[in-house]
């Protein structure tokens, strides 16, 4: 009896079916422009009574970012943190793009508690143990009832999920802050919490992440600043 040829295996000559994921929800993440605290590298979060607006430099940065986004012509919606510096940055883009600005509360910056308005050096001198704990663990919160990175990540992930569901197949400008934007990048990459300390994110920089229907994400760009030069 003639022997059959060896089985070629399940993948030879066979194209596996791929799910139709459609167009992703694309987030163009814009960090707000500078405030008076930004060049001094002071903690500037969402603590009570702490809501600075843009400086003159920050307003110019916001306008440059708006011109860049208008030139690209891809943004279909705008969502902003509720804090003033982000809303002002978002309004510059909205004016150029002819769009309204929606507000998402969970895109706000970390509440830095008693550290609000202080420099890193100030906190090192006044609250050394709390600072060391904060740098060592994402569960640790700033002095005086601030938010841990774990708490921030949980609410930012919730905002991400709501926005990806609402903007599937569309490009949305998301105007936010250092920690939320870095957190979105970290989660998209599946990187550990300490990755937050290893990313640079300039004021008014652009970062893009695509979110697909199967739950995967792709970081397309990080900390774009050419439009600011």
N, C-alpha and C positions, 0 to 999 in steps of 0.2 A: 504494500500500500504506500502511495506517495505521501511523503511528509509535508505538512503545511509549512510555509516559510515562517520565520520567527515573527511574532507580533511586533509591529513597529512601536508600540507604546501609545499611551493615551493622547500624547500631544503632537505626534508626527502627522503633518498634513491636516490638522484639525485646528480651526480658529475658534477659540473659546468665545462664547457670547459675552459681550460687555454690556453692563447696564447703561441705559441712556440717562446720564446724570444731568443733562441739560447745562445751561449756562450757570456759572456759580454766582453767589452773592459776593460782590467785590467791595471791600471796605477800603476807601482811601482815607487813611488816618492822618489827620492834621493836628500836630501839637499847637497849642495857642501861641501867639506871639509873646514877646517879653513883657514883663511887668517891671516895676522898679526893683523888685526883689530878685529877679532872675540873674542879672550879672553879678550880684553879690552872693549867689549860690545859697540863698536862705531857704529853709523849709517853708513851702507855701502850698498848703493843702486846702481842706474843706472844713477846718475847725471853725467853731462858732465865732462870728464876728470877723472872719478872715476871708475877704473876697476882693482882692485888688483888681483894678482894671488894667488895661494895656497902657504902657508908656508910649511916648511918641515913637520910639524905635519899634515897639511892638505893633503899633498901628501901621507903620510902614511895612513891616514884615507880613502882616496880615494881608495888606493890599498886594504885595508881590506874590504871595501864595494864591490869592484870588485870581490874579492875572494868569498865572500858570495853569490853574484849574480851568479857567475859561478857554485858554488856548487848547487844552487837551480835549475839551468838549465831551467828556464821558460821564460826568456826574449827573445823576437823575434825581437825587434827593439829598437833603442835608439834615444831620442829627447832631446835636451838641450836648455837652455837659451843661448843667444849669449854672455853673459859676461864670461870673461876669467876663473874665478874660477869654473864656471860650466862646461865649455868646457874641462878644464883640468881634472875635476872629471869624466866627461863622457868618455874621452879618456882612462882613466885607465880601465873602464868597457869594452869599445870597444875592447881594446887589449886582454882582457881575454876572451871575448865572440866571437871575430871574426866578429864584426858587424861595420857598418859605423854609424856616428853620424849625424843626421839631426838637423838643428837649427830652433827653433820657437821663433821669436822675442818677442811675447807677454808673454813668460815665464820669462822675465827679472824681476829683483827686482824693488820695488818702487823707484821712483826718490825722494830722500829726500831733494832736493833743497839745501838751505844754511846749512842744518844740516849734510850734508855728512862729515864723518870723526870725528864728535863730539860725545861725550858721552851724555847720558840722562841728567846727571848733568849739563854739559855744556849748553845744550839747555834750561834747566830750568832756568839757570842764565841769558842767553843772550836773549831768546825769550819766556818769561814765558806766555804771553797771547796767543801766537800762539800754544805753547805746550798744554795749557789747552783746547783750542778749538779743537785741533787735538785729544786729548784723549776723548773729549766729543761727537764728531760728526764724522761719517765716511765721511761726505761731506767736512770737513776741510782739507786743504793741508798744508804741511810744509812750513816754511818761504822761500821766494825767488823762488816761482814757482814750488814747488814740486808737487807730485801727491797725491790726496786723496785716501782713501781706496775704495771709491765708484768707482773712475776711474780705479784703479787697478783691482777691481773685474770684471768690465765690460770687460776689455781686456783679463783677465785670463779665464773668462767664454767663450769668443770667441775661445781662444786656445783650451780649453777643448772640445768644440763642434767640432772643426775641427779634433782633434785627435781621438775622439771617433768615428767619421764617417770614418776616414781613417784606424782605427785599430780595427774594430769590430771583436770580437772573438779572439783577439790576446792580448798578454801581452807586454806592452811597458814600457821601463825604461824612466822616465821623470826626468831629472836632472834640479833642479831649486833652489829657495831661500825660506827663511822663509815666507815672506808674500804671494807669490803665492801658496805655498804648504798649508799653513794654510787656505787660501781662498778656495782652492779646497775642503778641509775637511769641512769647514764651509758650503759651498754651498751644498755638498753632504748630510749633516745632516739637512739642512734647518735651521741652527742656525743664530742668529742675528750677526751683525758686531762686537759687543763687545766680541764675542767668540774668536776673534783673540788674545785678551789679556789673555786668559785663557788656552792656549795650550802651551806646551813645545815642542820645536823641536830642537834637538841637531845637531851639524855639522855632516854630513855624516850619518845621521839617515835615516831609511827607513819607508815609510808609504804606504799603499796599499788601493786603492779604485777601486771597480768594477762598471762599468757603463752598464746598461742594455738597450735593444732596446726600452723599453716602457718609458724611461726617468728616471727611478729610479736609485739610486746609493746606494752602500753598502760600508761603511768604514770597511775594513777587519783588518787593523792594523794601529797603530799610534806610531811614534817615536821609532822604533825598534833600539836598540843600542848594542845588545849582540855581534854582530860581531866586535865591536870596543874594546872589553875588552881583 
